[in-house]
Amino acid sequence: MRLATACWRASAANAAPLMALSLLGSLWDDRSTWSGMAQDVVAMAGAWGAVSLVWAVLAWLLLGRRARRAGVGLSVDALEERQTHLLWPAGPDENLPERIRERLASSDRAFLVLEPAQDELTFRWRPVGRRSDQSVRVSLTFEELAGTVLVDIRGGEHHLGVAGLHKGTAFVALSQIAVTLGLTGGKGRPRERV
């Protein structure tokens, strides 16, 4: 429920400039009276509140769908610009780093793949579209003994995020990366409840 509330706040913040413009337009009308303006304010606040609520529910549902598909827990932190999650391979895998390198090479969303260390990969990921200026920075750290991958994603600018909220881009990228690389956040653990 806290995530849905955070989505509504983000949606209302995006709708606020449009509501203000609409309100200024009604104030500019020469035939307006004080009571008429008050009625306009109440009507516009109700209308924009309902629109932003519908938009927030859509974003919340999209985030939930992506989280279920990737097997990643969904919490209020899904809207944060930085996502750090510990993921496991979907099945037993003895050569996890090599398999991940191969899948990254074949993905059209990953680019600028670097290997600063043997147990680490850094790259850029395009969560939406093909534009390189709308990408996030990703770092994968392999823990071969435990068979886990630590995924650290930092969202960038110029993103619309999930459903146009201007938030949640890093979580969208996390979900896409988990599905593409065959990783999951579950491994028998119960997912966090929202």
Phi, psi and omega in degrees: 000327179293326177293319178297321178294319178295322176296321180293320178298317180295320179294317179295323177296324177289328182276343184303316179298321179293321178295319179297318178297318179296320179294318178296325177296322179286330177289330181289337181297125183292336184272005182285143172247169180298318180291324177294320177294320178297319177295321177298318180297314180295316180295317180293319179298318178295316181294312180292327176296319179293318179297315180293329176293316178297318179297319180293320178296320177300313179298318180298317179294320178295319177297318179297319179297316179295319180296317179296318181296322182272347183072030182252140179293141181252127178218181180296341179287356181296340180268359181289154180286339180239130179239128175231118183222146174262121184240156179239155173293149182296330178224177179296133183213115182276335182243055185300311182301320180293320179296319179293319177300318179295317180293324176295319180296328182271353180275136178274356178271338182266140175207167184053051181282123179236153176236086181292335177215167183293328183259021182218145174229139171233145181197172174255145182229133177265104180290327183224130174074198184239006184280133182285338179282352176248060181233165177243157179264131185234140174231128176247128176242124184266133171245093189293325180295318180275343181072035182240165176230125175268118182255123178239116183240132176241118181290150179253193178266177177069022181254143173274345179071203181277127178053032176075019181280354186062021177216159176090006182296319181295323179290322176299315179296319178301314180298316180295318180295318179299317180291314182297319184269359179072036180250159178217154178264357187281285185047049176080359179272145174289140178285154178292144177268146181266000000 
